[in-house]
């Protein structure tokens, strides 16, 4: 019996790959009408009501944002070593999150004209870039801290955030569709 544990990087790669493909599978099973059904008002502007495709587009935009932030953290300190969380806030600043929610609305409105198939292509391209970045990140770097809207997180936590974020939005979609049924 092989008791060798996978590296944190390999575990993240597996979770990232599995989460996107599971989400695509779940969203593909919906009808076109379900994927474009208004479900959840925006946190920034209640006149904008998010559809399942909007949630999916948002996930792509958020992942691209964190790609840039990870690249920035690694570029600024390529030999980074793990750092303790020094005086990091443990919850998001309301003003910062209001700006994040407004940006999310701008992103989904910009991509609302995309078909589901186009969003799937964008999501797979985005995830391929995330996986490429992960492959170039050492296990030591995964343990390094970086700024995020809610304070500090390790680079590994930010990579893993993509899976939890996807699960959260799929939950919103399921709840919204169940309420419409």
C-alpha positions in Angstrom: 0.0 0.0 0.0 1.4 3.4 -1.0 1.3 5.8 1.9 3.0 8.6 0.0 0.9 11.8 0.5 0.3 14.1 -2.5 1.9 17.5 -2.3 -0.2 20.5 -1.4 0.2 21.6 -5.0 -1.1 18.2 -6.4 -4.0 18.3 -4.0 -5.0 21.8 -5.1 -4.6 20.8 -8.8 -7.0 17.9 -8.3 -9.6 20.0 -6.4 -9.4 22.9 -8.9 -9.8 20.5 -11.9 -12.6 18.5 -10.3 -14.6 21.6 -9.1 -14.7 23.3 -12.5 -15.7 20.2 -14.4 -18.4 19.4 -11.8 -19.8 22.9 -12.1 -19.8 22.8 -15.9 -21.5 19.4 -15.8 -24.2 20.7 -13.4 -24.8 23.9 -15.4 -24.9 22.0 -18.7 -27.7 19.9 -17.2 -29.9 23.0 -16.9 -32.1 24.2 -19.7 -31.2 27.4 -21.5 -34.2 29.0 -19.8 -32.9 27.9 -16.4 -29.4 29.2 -17.1 -30.8 32.6 -18.0 -33.5 32.8 -15.3 -33.2 35.8 -12.9 -32.4 34.4 -9.4 -30.6 36.7 -7.0 -30.5 40.5 -6.7 -27.0 42.0 -6.7 -25.6 43.0 -3.4 -24.5 46.4 -4.9 -27.6 47.2 -7.0 -30.9 45.3 -6.4 -32.0 46.3 -9.9 -29.5 43.9 -11.3 -30.7 40.3 -10.8 -28.1 37.6 -11.4 -28.8 34.5 -13.5 -27.0 31.2 -13.3 -24.9 32.4 -16.3 -24.1 35.6 -14.4 -22.9 33.6 -11.4 -20.7 31.6 -13.7 -19.3 34.7 -15.4 -18.7 36.2 -12.0 -16.6 33.1 -11.0 -14.5 33.6 -14.1 -13.9 37.2 -13.3 -13.1 36.5 -9.7 -10.6 33.8 -10.7 -8.9 36.2 -13.1 -8.7 38.8 -10.4 -7.0 36.4 -8.1 -4.7 35.2 -10.8 -3.4 38.8 -11.1 -3.1 39.2 -7.4 -1.2 35.9 -7.0 1.2 36.9 -9.9 1.7 40.3 -8.2 2.5 38.7 -4.9 5.0 36.2 -6.4 6.6 38.9 -8.6 7.0 41.3 -5.7 8.6 38.6 -3.6 9.7 35.6 -5.8 11.8 34.1 -3.0 8.9 34.5 -0.5 8.9 32.5 2.7 5.9 31.8 4.8 4.9 34.8 7.0 2.7 34.9 10.0 -0.7 36.7 9.8 0.4 39.9 11.4 -2.5 42.2 12.5 -4.7 41.0 9.6 -8.4 41.9 9.9 -10.6 38.8 10.2 -13.5 40.1 8.3 -14.0 42.2 5.2 -14.1 46.0 5.4 -17.6 47.1 4.3 -16.3 49.8 2.0 -13.9 47.3 0.3 -16.7 44.8 -0.1 -19.1 47.4 -1.5 -16.5 48.2 -4.2 -16.0 44.4 -4.9 -19.8 43.9 -5.3 -20.0 46.9 -7.7 -17.1 45.6 -9.7 -18.8 42.2 -9.8 -21.9 43.8 -11.4 -19.8 45.6 -14.0 -18.1 42.3 -14.9 -21.3 40.3 -15.3 -23.0 43.1 -17.3 -20.0 43.2 -19.6 -20.3 39.4 -20.2 -24.0 39.0 -20.1 -24.2 38.8 -23.9 -22.0 35.7 -23.9 -23.6 32.3 -24.5 -23.2 29.5 -22.0 -20.8 27.7 -24.4 -18.6 30.9 -24.6 -18.6 31.1 -20.8 -17.5 27.4 -20.6 -14.6 28.2 -23.0 -13.6 31.2 -20.9 -13.8 29.2 -17.7 -11.7 26.4 -19.0 -9.1 28.9 -20.4 -9.1 30.7 -17.1 -8.7 27.5 -15.1 -5.9 26.3 -17.4 -4.0 29.5 -16.6 -4.7 29.1 -12.9 -3.3 25.5 -13.1 -0.3 26.7 -15.0 0.4 29.3 -12.3 -0.1 26.6 -9.6 2.5 24.4 -11.4 5.0 27.3 -11.3 4.4 27.9 -7.5 6.5 26.0 -5.0 5.0 24.5 -1.9 6.9 27.0 0.2 5.3 29.8 -1.9 1.8 28.3 -1.3 2.3 28.9 2.4 3.2 32.6 1.9 0.7 35.3 2.9 -0.7 37.8 0.4 -3.3 40.6 0.8 -6.9 39.8 -0.1 -10.0 42.0 0.4 -10.7 40.4 3.8 -7.1 40.7 5.2 -4.4 38.2 4.5 -4.5 34.6 3.2 -1.9 32.2 2.0 -1.3 31.9 -1.7 -2.5 28.3 -1.3 -5.7 29.4 0.3 -6.3 31.8 -2.5 -5.9 29.1 -5.1 -8.2 26.9 -3.0 -10.7 29.7 -2.7 -11.7 29.1 -6.3 -13.2 25.8 -5.4 -15.1 27.1 -2.3 -16.3 30.1 -4.2 -17.6 27.9 -7.0 -19.4 25.7 -4.5 -21.0 28.8 -2.8 -22.3 30.2 -6.1 -23.6 26.8 -7.3 -25.5 26.7 -4.0 -27.0 30.1 -4.8 -28.0 28.8 -8.2 -29.6 25.6 -6.7 -31.5 27.6 -4.0 -32.7 30.2 -6.6 -33.9 27.6 -9.0 -35.6 25.6 -6.3 -37.4 28.7 -5.1 -38.6 29.3 -8.7 -39.9 25.7 -9.1 
